[in-house]
Amino acid sequence: MGLVVFYIWLPLDVIPDVFLLLGIVDDLAVFTFILQLMVKMAPLELQKKYELKKLQK
């Protein structure tokens, strides 16, 4: 969660929000990536409690 807050606070961005649609899509992609990492790193007890399923590759 700290990474999400840090990314919002950070003035640097891969695609600046000046390019409205691309900037928003870029931010959503980063948030989605960070959330996926959080789910993958969740302890087994939380995964079972909330029935989280990891993506199989």
C-alpha positions, 0 to 999 in steps of 0.5 A, spaced: 500 500 500 505 504 501 508 503 494 501 506 491 501 512 495 509 513 494 507 513 486 501 518 487 506 522 491 512 521 486 512 527 481 515 522 476 510 518 471 512 513 465 506 517 461 505 524 464 497 525 466 498 531 461 496 526 455 489 525 459 487 518 456 494 515 456 496 518 463 490 515 466 491 508 463 498 508 465 496 509 472 491 504 472 496 499 469 501 501 475 496 500 480 493 493 478 501 491 477 502 493 485 495 490 487 497 483 483 504 483 487 500 484 494 495 478 492 501 474 490 505 476 497 499 475 501 500 470 507 497 463 506 492 464 512 489 471 508 489 467 502 485 462 505 480 466 509 479 471 503 479 465 498 484 468 493 487 465 488 494 466 485 494 466 477 497 460 474 503 461 469 
